[in-house]
Amino acid sequence: METSGKGLAGTAGEVADLLLWVGMRGFVDRSELERRGSAAELLPQLVAEGLLQFDGDFVLLTPEGDSDLTVRLRRLAAFDLAGLGAFFSRFDEMDKELKFLATDWQNIRPGAEDDPDALMRVVEGWIALDGRIQAAVAGSAAAAQLLAAYVQLLSAARRGFDDGDWDRFTGIGENSYHSAWYAIHEVLLRALGKERTE
C-alpha cells in the first residue's frame, strides 16, 4: 500500500500511516522503507521508541507500536466520533456489498469470455459502489480527515483497472482497490475501538 509519508494529515497522521503500512505488510524490507521519503526520517525515532523493530533486513511493528497506532487513530478521530460512527454504519453496508462483488469477480473472471454480461454487471456494481464511498467520505468531515489518502488510492486503483490492469480490483498487490479498502476498514475499526468480525 503506497501510503507512507503522504497519508493522514500532520505528523501524528504520518506516524499512524507508517505504522499501519508496516503492520498490514507484516514485515517490510528495511531498504524499501528507507527509500520512502518521510518514512525514512521517521524510522530511527520509531525504532528508538519501540514502536518498530529491526529483524535482520526487515522492519516489524511491535506490540507497543500496534497499541500506539490505535491510540493515534482514536485521537485523530476524537473531534467527531459520532460523525465517524455514522459514517462507519454506511461503510459497513458498503463493505458487505464489496465482498459480494469481489467474490463474484473472482469467480467470473477466469471465464470472462464465456459470460461478458456477468462480468460487466460486476464492474458496473463496483463503479456504483465506488461512487457511493467517494461521496460518503466527502460528506463526512471525520471520514475525510482519516481517509482522504486511502480514497485517493481507491481512485488510482480504478484508473489502473480502466487502463486494462484487471488485478487492480481484487489483486493481492498493495495497489489494488481491495487492499486500499482493507486499509480503510482497519483505520475505521481502530479509530472507533471496534473489532473485525469477518
Summary of the structure (lengths in Angstrom):
residues: 198
radius of gyration: 17.5
end to end distance: 21.0
largest distance: 56.2
contacts: 609
relative contact order: 0.13
helix: 75%
strand: 5%
